[in-house]
Amino acid sequence: MIPSKFKILGHEIEVVIDNQYCHDHECQGRFLEWDNKIILADRYKTVRSWRKYKQSIVEHTFYHELAHCLLYYTGNKIWLNEQLVDTVGGLLHQYNLTKE
């Protein structure tokens, strides 16, 4: 489940679906550190219409962007390391899916 907002170190982070933003910026998601916002796409534009991403892709993207957010608040530039972010995001996603 993807939240609409959450808090990290007292900062409220908003999570929004904005397919047009993601299309315009050629991304599936983005953490905007200056706005405390995670933007996600749940659809992508084809020649004729918008098509839905599989839910697993949207969730993976959320956890990837969540990892950017968490690592940003460490005060270290590691939040820009895409390989690390993708690994941490994948680990968080797996944890959330498999916890009992």
C-alpha positions in Angstrom: 0.0 0.0 0.0 1.3 3.4 -0.9 0.6 6.2 1.6 -0.6 9.6 0.7 1.8 11.1 3.3 4.2 10.2 6.1 6.7 11.9 8.4 10.5 11.7 8.4 12.3 13.6 11.2 9.3 15.8 11.7 9.0 16.6 8.0 5.7 15.7 6.3 6.3 14.0 2.9 3.4 14.1 0.5 3.0 11.3 -2.0 1.1 12.1 -5.2 0.3 10.5 -8.5 1.1 12.8 -11.4 1.3 11.0 -14.7 1.8 14.1 -16.7 4.7 15.3 -14.6 6.4 11.9 -15.0 5.8 11.8 -18.7 7.2 15.4 -19.1 10.3 14.5 -17.0 10.7 11.0 -18.5 10.6 9.2 -15.1 8.4 6.8 -13.2 8.8 8.7 -10.0 10.8 11.4 -8.3 11.6 12.6 -4.8 11.5 16.4 -4.7 13.6 17.3 -1.7 12.7 21.0 -1.8 9.0 20.2 -1.7 9.1 17.2 0.6 7.1 15.3 -2.1 7.3 12.0 -3.9 5.7 12.0 -7.3 4.7 8.7 -8.9 3.2 7.6 -12.2 0.6 4.9 -12.3 0.1 5.3 -16.1 2.3 5.9 -19.1 1.5 7.6 -22.3 1.4 5.6 -25.6 0.8 7.0 -29.0 -3.0 6.7 -28.6 -3.8 6.7 -24.8 -2.6 6.3 -21.3 -1.9 2.7 -20.1 -1.7 1.5 -16.5 1.6 0.3 -15.0 1.4 -3.0 -13.1 0.9 -2.4 -9.4 4.2 -4.1 -8.6 6.0 -1.5 -10.8 4.3 1.4 -9.0 5.2 -0.1 -5.6 8.8 -0.7 -6.6 9.0 3.0 -7.8 7.5 4.2 -4.5 10.1 2.3 -2.4 12.9 3.5 -4.7 11.8 7.1 -4.1 11.3 6.4 -0.4 14.9 5.3 -0.2 15.9 8.6 -1.9 13.9 10.4 0.8 15.3 8.5 3.8 18.9 8.8 2.6 18.5 12.5 1.8 17.7 13.1 5.5 20.9 11.4 6.5 22.6 14.6 5.4 24.9 12.7 3.1 25.1 12.7 -0.7 24.5 8.9 -0.8 20.9 9.7 -1.6 22.0 10.4 -5.1 23.6 7.0 -5.6 21.0 5.2 -7.8 22.4 1.7 -7.3 22.4 2.1 -3.5 18.9 3.7 -3.6 17.5 0.9 -5.8 18.9 -1.8 -3.5 17.6 -0.1 -0.3 14.3 0.5 -1.9 14.0 -3.1 -3.0 14.9 -4.3 0.5 12.3 -2.0 2.1 9.7 -3.2 -0.5 10.5 -6.9 0.2 10.4 -6.3 4.0 6.9 -4.7 3.7 5.5 -7.5 1.5 6.8 -10.3 3.6 6.4 -9.1 7.2 3.9 -11.1 9.4 
